[in-house]
Amino acid sequence: MRRIQFSLTVSEGKWLIAHAIADMKEVRDAIAGGRIVLKGGTTVSCVSELITGTPLRICGRISKRGAVSSKFTDSAQHSIMYSNGEITGLDPDFDTALLQLGPNDVIIIGANIIDNFGGAAMLAGSPAGNNCGRGVSAMSVEGGKTIIAAGMEKLIPGSVWDSIRAAQRKGVDASRGMACGLFPVVGELVTELSAIKLIADVEATLQRRHRRGRGRLLVPSLRQRSRSSQAGGGAGKVLRTADERRGKKHGRMQLPVRAVRPSPFVLL
């Protein structure tokens, strides 16, 4: 059994997740004969670039001032529907658009927190989470497949349900930035670890996660199930996918490239 260790910055992890999602059978089937809804977020914007060639507008974020909305206006769409090679903006009516979806369609959305049990939730700074919060029930009941794209930097201890019960917009005595609640997002969670398993026939384990310079490093460890050349090619595909996106920005917000020099992987 071969063992490989390598590092990922947060940005590289987002692109790894995006490549894995874009190659999922459900997504390829929806591209061929269904509809795909992409809800804006940095990781989902990477997915959008791969599938449609168009990045998405990024809105709320956590800054030094706390939770804030976008500082600048942008004509780009925050959420889109992709069908038959055409893009339709969904910003005014994201929730009603989800009512049109069925079993052949896919919704790709991000999350602000995830847990080790597959749970995920999004922050809501506007009433009822705006049209996204109102549309969450449609993701579950109309039959479309929901894929949640979220990196391991979103992982929290315990359960997201504890955080959901504790968070609220109203009745908060003080907050840095706007007070936010949380609403659950139900679907298939794809992190860097599950993305690696989707891309190659390997087992992936998180070895460590730490800050270095201005960025965060995620260091997975891969275990190939055999020493065959085919297995070696699978692990190589994971590494090539990460290397191809090294230093590439993501999203319309144009986040700064993390000042991280990843350490080399080790083949044992």
C-alpha beads as a LAMMPS data file, in Angstrom:
LAMMPS data file: protein, C-alpha beads

268 atoms
267 bonds

1 atom types
1 bond types

-500.0 500.0 xlo xhi
-500.0 500.0 ylo yhi
-500.0 500.0 zlo zhi

Masses

1 110.0

Atoms # bond

1 1 1 0.000 0.000 0.000
2 1 1 1.407 3.380 -0.982
3 1 1 1.060 6.392 1.299
4 1 1 1.255 9.995 0.125
5 1 1 1.169 13.213 2.143
6 1 1 0.669 16.605 0.503
7 1 1 -0.606 20.034 1.441
8 1 1 -3.454 22.215 0.221
9 1 1 -4.133 25.887 0.795
10 1 1 -7.769 26.893 1.257
11 1 1 -7.948 28.148 -2.335
12 1 1 -6.441 24.946 -3.732
13 1 1 -8.914 22.923 -1.676
14 1 1 -11.802 24.853 -3.223
15 1 1 -10.636 24.019 -6.740
16 1 1 -10.109 20.359 -5.816
17 1 1 -13.695 20.191 -4.548
18 1 1 -14.922 21.963 -7.683
19 1 1 -13.194 19.485 -10.017
20 1 1 -14.664 16.538 -8.112
21 1 1 -18.199 17.960 -8.194
22 1 1 -18.019 18.878 -11.884
23 1 1 -17.149 15.255 -12.661
24 1 1 -19.883 13.663 -10.530
25 1 1 -22.282 11.494 -12.546
26 1 1 -25.337 13.397 -11.339
27 1 1 -23.777 16.688 -12.467
28 1 1 -22.721 15.308 -15.864
29 1 1 -26.225 13.905 -16.377
30 1 1 -27.771 17.268 -15.460
31 1 1 -25.468 19.049 -17.920
32 1 1 -26.561 16.617 -20.639
33 1 1 -30.292 16.669 -20.009
34 1 1 -31.301 18.565 -16.903
35 1 1 -30.755 21.788 -15.001
36 1 1 -28.111 22.886 -12.537
37 1 1 -28.654 25.642 -9.990
38 1 1 -25.494 27.187 -8.530
39 1 1 -25.837 29.318 -5.397
40 1 1 -23.037 31.851 -5.018
41 1 1 -20.092 31.198 -2.723
42 1 1 -16.344 31.000 -3.269
43 1 1 -16.252 27.215 -3.736
44 1 1 -19.437 27.131 -5.809
45 1 1 -18.005 29.940 -7.947
46 1 1 -15.110 27.604 -8.776
47 1 1 -17.638 24.932 -9.779
48 1 1 -19.475 27.491 -11.918
49 1 1 -16.267 28.451 -13.716
50 1 1 -15.591 24.804 -14.565
51 1 1 -19.142 24.045 -15.747
52 1 1 -20.292 27.323 -17.300
53 1 1 -17.103 29.376 -17.677
54 1 1 -18.656 32.105 -15.501
55 1 1 -17.662 32.988 -11.909
56 1 1 -20.339 34.024 -9.428
57 1 1 -20.660 37.184 -7.367
58 1 1 -19.703 36.726 -3.713
59 1 1 -21.825 38.570 -1.163
60 1 1 -21.612 38.261 2.627
61 1 1 -18.309 37.509 4.328
62 1 1 -16.526 37.609 7.664
63 1 1 -14.130 40.560 7.954
64 1 1 -12.201 42.311 10.729
65 1 1 -15.436 44.180 11.393
66 1 1 -17.363 40.946 11.755
67 1 1 -20.116 39.663 9.453
68 1 1 -20.675 42.157 6.626
69 1 1 -22.361 42.332 3.237
70 1 1 -20.662 43.281 -0.033
71 1 1 -18.853 46.612 -0.069
72 1 1 -19.075 47.046 -3.849
73 1 1 -21.931 46.494 -6.290
74 1 1 -21.338 43.992 -9.065
75 1 1 -23.444 43.228 -12.129
76 1 1 -22.531 39.543 -11.976
77 1 1 -25.143 37.081 -10.749
78 1 1 -24.907 35.551 -7.284
79 1 1 -26.998 32.521 -8.274
80 1 1 -27.637 31.043 -11.716
81 1 1 -29.407 28.196 -13.493
82 1 1 -27.514 26.352 -16.216
83 1 1 -29.579 24.433 -18.773
84 1 1 -28.879 23.394 -22.384
85 1 1 -25.695 25.448 -22.397
86 1 1 -27.494 28.658 -21.377
87 1 1 -27.184 30.669 -18.143
88 1 1 -30.185 32.271 -16.442
89 1 1 -29.706 34.645 -13.516
90 1 1 -31.713 33.747 -10.410
91 1 1 -30.927 36.595 -8.033
92 1 1 -34.473 38.037 -7.903
93 1 1 -36.301 34.687 -7.654
94 1 1 -33.956 31.967 -6.414
95 1 1 -36.628 30.420 -4.181
96 1 1 -39.321 30.241 -6.867
97 1 1 -36.858 28.844 -9.426
98 1 1 -36.177 25.874 -7.137
99 1 1 -39.849 24.906 -7.370
100 1 1 -39.280 24.082 -11.054
101 1 1 -36.625 21.458 -10.312
102 1 1 -37.144 17.710 -10.404
103 1 1 -35.272 14.397 -10.138
104 1 1 -33.007 15.109 -13.136
105 1 1 -31.753 18.406 -11.715
106 1 1 -28.942 19.368 -9.357
107 1 1 -28.502 22.189 -6.835
108 1 1 -24.934 23.105 -5.850
109 1 1 -24.640 25.248 -2.741
110 1 1 -22.013 26.074 -0.121
111 1 1 -22.076 26.172 3.677
112 1 1 -20.620 28.319 6.433
113 1 1 -20.264 25.493 8.937
114 1 1 -20.078 21.700 8.646
115 1 1 -19.641 18.899 11.150
116 1 1 -18.290 15.337 11.202
117 1 1 -21.786 13.891 10.791
118 1 1 -22.442 15.357 7.325
119 1 1 -24.367 18.303 8.736
120 1 1 -24.123 21.752 7.139
121 1 1 -25.620 25.182 7.737
122 1 1 -25.533 28.669 6.234
123 1 1 -25.395 32.021 7.958
124 1 1 -28.394 34.295 7.497
125 1 1 -27.900 38.020 8.058
126 1 1 -31.093 39.077 6.275
127 1 1 -34.696 38.249 7.276
128 1 1 -35.404 34.508 6.870
129 1 1 -32.104 34.155 5.009
130 1 1 -33.554 36.079 2.045
131 1 1 -34.633 34.024 -0.989
132 1 1 -32.034 31.327 -0.286
133 1 1 -33.375 30.702 3.205
134 1 1 -36.916 30.560 1.851
135 1 1 -35.881 28.179 -0.909
136 1 1 -34.156 25.626 1.319
137 1 1 -37.292 23.518 1.756
138 1 1 -37.627 23.205 -2.029
139 1 1 -34.137 21.702 -2.177
140 1 1 -35.357 18.794 -0.079
141 1 1 -38.912 18.225 -1.285
142 1 1 -38.928 18.781 -5.060
143 1 1 -36.646 15.840 -5.903
144 1 1 -33.496 17.562 -7.140
145 1 1 -30.140 16.405 -5.796
146 1 1 -28.411 18.908 -3.497
147 1 1 -24.609 18.940 -3.388
148 1 1 -22.960 20.960 -0.614
149 1 1 -19.474 22.234 -1.487
150 1 1 -17.532 23.142 1.657
151 1 1 -13.885 22.972 2.692
152 1 1 -12.556 21.560 5.941
153 1 1 -11.850 25.090 7.197
154 1 1 -15.631 25.215 7.845
155 1 1 -15.490 22.209 10.198
156 1 1 -16.706 22.866 13.741
157 1 1 -16.547 20.678 16.869
158 1 1 -19.823 19.050 17.852
159 1 1 -23.018 19.254 15.808
160 1 1 -24.249 22.017 13.510
161 1 1 -27.650 21.622 15.173
162 1 1 -26.229 22.978 18.438
163 1 1 -24.999 26.042 16.543
164 1 1 -28.331 26.465 14.735
165 1 1 -30.225 26.412 18.034
166 1 1 -27.848 28.963 19.570
167 1 1 -27.677 31.455 16.669
168 1 1 -30.341 34.080 15.943
169 1 1 -30.706 37.445 14.197
170 1 1 -33.000 39.054 16.745
171 1 1 -32.670 39.394 20.488
172 1 1 -28.867 39.728 20.331
173 1 1 -27.532 42.303 22.802
174 1 1 -24.308 42.992 20.896
175 1 1 -22.582 41.748 17.759
176 1 1 -19.482 42.552 15.751
177 1 1 -20.957 43.211 12.338
178 1 1 -24.510 42.120 11.676
179 1 1 -26.132 39.517 13.902
180 1 1 -26.733 36.272 12.027
181 1 1 -28.805 33.171 12.436
182 1 1 -28.145 29.779 10.854
183 1 1 -30.359 27.543 8.743
184 1 1 -29.634 23.896 7.866
185 1 1 -28.696 22.760 4.370
186 1 1 -29.409 19.106 3.607
187 1 1 -27.606 17.221 0.838
188 1 1 -24.427 15.356 -0.087
189 1 1 -21.478 17.101 1.542
190 1 1 -18.301 17.284 -0.562
191 1 1 -15.136 18.371 1.275
192 1 1 -11.503 18.041 0.203
193 1 1 -11.411 14.520 1.652
194 1 1 -14.511 13.285 -0.148
195 1 1 -13.369 15.127 -3.303
196 1 1 -10.131 13.143 -3.252
197 1 1 -12.106 9.895 -2.990
198 1 1 -14.317 10.957 -5.910
199 1 1 -11.316 11.787 -8.100
200 1 1 -9.231 8.679 -7.342
201 1 1 -9.575 5.202 -5.857
202 1 1 -7.814 6.108 -2.604
203 1 1 -8.572 6.531 1.072
204 1 1 -7.967 10.057 2.354
205 1 1 -7.428 11.136 5.956
206 1 1 -6.842 14.612 7.343
207 1 1 -3.439 14.592 8.999
208 1 1 -3.283 18.150 10.238
209 1 1 -4.684 21.611 9.698
210 1 1 -2.803 24.744 10.672
211 1 1 -2.008 28.329 9.793
212 1 1 1.214 29.293 8.080
213 1 1 1.931 32.865 7.093
214 1 1 -1.348 34.451 5.966
215 1 1 -2.928 31.190 4.837
216 1 1 -4.228 27.917 6.165
217 1 1 -2.729 24.574 5.276
218 1 1 -4.676 21.355 5.016
219 1 1 -2.467 18.264 4.939
220 1 1 -4.266 15.103 3.795
221 1 1 -2.721 11.654 3.779
222 1 1 -3.607 9.274 0.922
223 1 1 -3.591 5.480 1.099
224 1 1 -3.773 3.709 -2.230
225 1 1 -5.477 0.347 -2.134
226 1 1 -2.783 -1.297 -4.261
227 1 1 0.660 -0.657 -5.692
228 1 1 -0.498 -1.117 -9.279
229 1 1 0.284 1.526 -11.867
230 1 1 -3.442 2.205 -12.148
231 1 1 -3.653 3.032 -8.438
232 1 1 -0.569 5.198 -8.696
233 1 1 -2.208 7.064 -11.565
234 1 1 -5.234 7.768 -9.368
235 1 1 -3.183 9.431 -6.643
236 1 1 -1.228 11.278 -9.326
237 1 1 -4.509 12.659 -10.693
238 1 1 -5.337 14.142 -7.285
239 1 1 -1.936 15.819 -7.068
240 1 1 -2.103 17.131 -10.638
241 1 1 -5.567 18.556 -10.027
242 1 1 -4.294 20.439 -6.978
243 1 1 -1.123 21.626 -8.727
244 1 1 -3.006 22.914 -11.788
245 1 1 -4.905 25.392 -9.612
246 1 1 -2.034 26.423 -7.381
247 1 1 -2.242 30.172 -6.846
248 1 1 -5.432 30.630 -8.913
249 1 1 -8.008 33.043 -7.512
250 1 1 -11.636 32.115 -7.031
251 1 1 -14.888 34.030 -7.176
252 1 1 -15.820 37.533 -8.302
253 1 1 -14.586 38.860 -4.974
254 1 1 -11.046 38.038 -6.173
255 1 1 -9.758 36.862 -2.836
256 1 1 -6.001 37.333 -2.398
257 1 1 -3.866 34.324 -3.162
258 1 1 -2.826 32.824 0.162
259 1 1 0.822 33.499 0.923
260 1 1 1.619 29.869 1.545
261 1 1 4.445 27.798 0.146
262 1 1 3.075 24.261 0.371
263 1 1 5.430 21.616 1.650
264 1 1 6.252 18.734 -0.710
265 1 1 4.284 15.506 -0.440
266 1 1 6.043 12.430 0.836
267 1 1 5.768 9.043 -0.845
268 1 1 6.393 6.200 1.595

Bonds

1 1 1 2
2 1 2 3
3 1 3 4
4 1 4 5
5 1 5 6
6 1 6 7
7 1 7 8
8 1 8 9
9 1 9 10
10 1 10 11
11 1 11 12
12 1 12 13
13 1 13 14
14 1 14 15
15 1 15 16
16 1 16 17
17 1 17 18
18 1 18 19
19 1 19 20
20 1 20 21
21 1 21 22
22 1 22 23
23 1 23 24
24 1 24 25
25 1 25 26
26 1 26 27
27 1 27 28
28 1 28 29
29 1 29 30
30 1 30 31
31 1 31 32
32 1 32 33
33 1 33 34
34 1 34 35
35 1 35 36
36 1 36 37
37 1 37 38
38 1 38 39
39 1 39 40
40 1 40 41
41 1 41 42
42 1 42 43
43 1 43 44
44 1 44 45
45 1 45 46
46 1 46 47
47 1 47 48
48 1 48 49
49 1 49 50
50 1 50 51
51 1 51 52
52 1 52 53
53 1 53 54
54 1 54 55
55 1 55 56
56 1 56 57
57 1 57 58
58 1 58 59
59 1 59 60
60 1 60 61
61 1 61 62
62 1 62 63
63 1 63 64
64 1 64 65
65 1 65 66
66 1 66 67
67 1 67 68
68 1 68 69
69 1 69 70
70 1 70 71
71 1 71 72
72 1 72 73
73 1 73 74
74 1 74 75
75 1 75 76
76 1 76 77
77 1 77 78
78 1 78 79
79 1 79 80
80 1 80 81
81 1 81 82
82 1 82 83
83 1 83 84
84 1 84 85
85 1 85 86
86 1 86 87
87 1 87 88
88 1 88 89
89 1 89 90
90 1 90 91
91 1 91 92
92 1 92 93
93 1 93 94
94 1 94 95
95 1 95 96
96 1 96 97
97 1 97 98
98 1 98 99
99 1 99 100
100 1 100 101
101 1 101 102
102 1 102 103
103 1 103 104
104 1 104 105
105 1 105 106
106 1 106 107
107 1 107 108
108 1 108 109
109 1 109 110
110 1 110 111
111 1 111 112
112 1 112 113
113 1 113 114
114 1 114 115
115 1 115 116
116 1 116 117
117 1 117 118
118 1 118 119
119 1 119 120
120 1 120 121
121 1 121 122
122 1 122 123
123 1 123 124
124 1 124 125
125 1 125 126
126 1 126 127
127 1 127 128
128 1 128 129
129 1 129 130
130 1 130 131
131 1 131 132
132 1 132 133
133 1 133 134
134 1 134 135
135 1 135 136
136 1 136 137
137 1 137 138
138 1 138 139
139 1 139 140
140 1 140 141
141 1 141 142
142 1 142 143
143 1 143 144
144 1 144 145
145 1 145 146
146 1 146 147
147 1 147 148
148 1 148 149
149 1 149 150
150 1 150 151
151 1 151 152
152 1 152 153
153 1 153 154
154 1 154 155
155 1 155 156
156 1 156 157
157 1 157 158
158 1 158 159
159 1 159 160
160 1 160 161
161 1 161 162
162 1 162 163
163 1 163 164
164 1 164 165
165 1 165 166
166 1 166 167
167 1 167 168
168 1 168 169
169 1 169 170
170 1 170 171
171 1 171 172
172 1 172 173
173 1 173 174
174 1 174 175
175 1 175 176
176 1 176 177
177 1 177 178
178 1 178 179
179 1 179 180
180 1 180 181
181 1 181 182
182 1 182 183
183 1 183 184
184 1 184 185
185 1 185 186
186 1 186 187
187 1 187 188
188 1 188 189
189 1 189 190
190 1 190 191
191 1 191 192
192 1 192 193
193 1 193 194
194 1 194 195
195 1 195 196
196 1 196 197
197 1 197 198
198 1 198 199
199 1 199 200
200 1 200 201
201 1 201 202
202 1 202 203
203 1 203 204
204 1 204 205
205 1 205 206
206 1 206 207
207 1 207 208
208 1 208 209
209 1 209 210
210 1 210 211
211 1 211 212
212 1 212 213
213 1 213 214
214 1 214 215
215 1 215 216
216 1 216 217
217 1 217 218
218 1 218 219
219 1 219 220
220 1 220 221
221 1 221 222
222 1 222 223
223 1 223 224
224 1 224 225
225 1 225 226
226 1 226 227
227 1 227 228
228 1 228 229
229 1 229 230
230 1 230 231
231 1 231 232
232 1 232 233
233 1 233 234
234 1 234 235
235 1 235 236
236 1 236 237
237 1 237 238
238 1 238 239
239 1 239 240
240 1 240 241
241 1 241 242
242 1 242 243
243 1 243 244
244 1 244 245
245 1 245 246
246 1 246 247
247 1 247 248
248 1 248 249
249 1 249 250
250 1 250 251
251 1 251 252
252 1 252 253
253 1 253 254
254 1 254 255
255 1 255 256
256 1 256 257
257 1 257 258
258 1 258 259
259 1 259 260
260 1 260 261
261 1 261 262
262 1 262 263
263 1 263 264
264 1 264 265
265 1 265 266
266 1 266 267
267 1 267 268
